Amino acid sequence: MRLTLFLLLATACHNPSKTDALTSSDAPLPAAPTPSAAAPAGSAAATDRWFVGAWQGVFRAELFRVEVPLGGMKEWKADDGKQASGEGTLSLQAATDGNITGTSSGALGELSVVGHVDGDRATLMLRSPRPDGFHGVILASHTAEGLSGTLSASTGDSLQVRQAKVTLTRAGK
């Protein structure tokens, strides 16, 4: 599992200073945050929270080729990318406190999603209920269209590694 987290961080972190929201593989996954009650009408905090509400997104998972140095895991070369590649969807809910919960389905299987928005960036963790399922991260930034970023995931044994560009928009758009 530590190798999985290392691979995900190495392939997904294009801004290492923003990865402090990720947890160690030895730490239990925090319980899914409960969406906060909506702020009172006219509240300034509610109006400048650009992320609050329902989001939806799509991705196309593809093989992420891991370079195999001498003495490296030769099993990575055996992954032709045919399995667990293809379309996927995301359905998320962002609360006023910045916590995000949701689900993902598709090529990577059924996954739960938890995360947090900090400023104009979102860090999301993907978890499969199956030990051999995919686990990963999405690092995304606020854009004019919504949120855009990169999904990086691998199986529990780290032998299958996938990556995808992710675009999230407001649900219903």
N, C-alpha and C positions, 0 to 999 in steps of 0.2 A: 504494500500500500504506500510506503514512503516513496518508492520509485515512481508510482503513479503520480503522486503529488508533485514530485520533482519534475517529471516530464511535463505535467500540465503547467506548472509555473514557468518552466524554461521555454515552452512553446507559446504560452499565452501572454506573458507579462511583457508588454511593450513599455510599461511605466512601473518599474519595481516599487516606487514609493507608494503606490496605491494598493499594494497587495496585503497590507496589514489586516484587512478584513477576513482573509482566509485563515482557516484554522489548521492546526497540525493534524496529521493523520492519526495521532494517538489520542487526540481529544475527541470526546463524543460530539456528534453533530448537535447543535443547539436545537431546541424544540422550535417548530415553525412559529414565527411571531404571529400574534393575533392582530389583525388590522385594528387600528385605533378608531375610536368613534370620530365621526366627522367634526371638524371645528365648527363653532357657532357661526351663523350667518354673519357676514361682514368682517370676519376675522382676518386680519392682515396675514397671519401665518398660513391660512388656507389658500389665499390668493397667490402667494408667491412660491408655492410648492408645485412647480411645473409637472412633477412626476405623479401626483396623486391620481388614482383611478385605475381602470382596467387597461391592459396592454395585450397585444397579440403580435406574434412574429413567426417567421419562417426561417429555415436554414436548409442547406444541402450538405450533409456530412460527407467528407471525402477522406481518403487515406492520407495520413500525415506520415511521410517516410522518415523514419528515424535512422540517421546515419549510424552505421555499425562499425565502430573502430575495432582494431585488432583486439581480440579477447572480449568483445561486446556480445550482447545477446543475439545469437544467430537466428532465433525464432522471429525477430522483427522482419527479416528478409522473407520469411514464409508467408507473411500477410500480403495477399494480393489486392486487398482493399474491396473485394466484392461483397463480403459480408459486412453488415452494419454501415453501409454507405447509402446515401439517398436522402430523401426529403424528411423533414421533421417540422413540428409546430410547437409553439410556446404560447401559453395562456397565463398571464400574470396579473396580480393585483398589488398596487403600491399604496401603502397607508401614509397618513400625514407625517408619521414619525420617520419615514424613509424606509421602513421595512417592506420587503417584497416577498410574496409567497406565490406559488403557482405550480404548474405542471408542464411537462413536455412529453410528446409522443412522436413516434415515427421510427426512423432507421436505427436510432440508438436505444429504442425500447421505451417503456413507460418510466418517466423520471419525475421526482419531486424537485421543486426549485425553491430555494430560500436565498435571500440576499438583502442588500441595502444600497440605497442611493446616498452618495456623499458629494454634495455640490453638483457638478454636471456629469458625474461618473457613477455607474452602477456595477457592483460586483455581485455575481450570482453563483451559487453552488448547485450543481446537478447531482442527484443521488438516485441510484437504482435501489429498489427493495431487494434485489438479488445480489449476493456477494460477487457473482461472476459477471454482473451487468456493468454498464458504463457509468462512470462517475466523472465529473469534470467541473469546469468553470466557464463563465461568460464574463468578459470584461467589455463594457460598453460605455460610450460617451453620448451625451445629449447632442443632437443635431437638429437642424430645422425640420427634418422629417420625423423625428422621434428619438430613438436610440439606435446606435450602430456599433457593432463590435465583433469580437471573435470568440467562438466557442472552441474549447479544447477539451477532449475527453479521452479516456482509455478504459479498458476493462480492468477488473480487479487485479489481474495478473500482469497488467501493463503490456500484454503481447499484441493487442489491437489498439492503435492510436488513431483518433479521428479529429479533424479540425473543420470548422465551417465559419463563414461570414454570417452574421446575424443582423437582421433589421427588425426592430420592434416599433409598432405604431399604436396609436390609441385604438382600442377595440371599437369596432363599428365603422372604421374608416376604410 
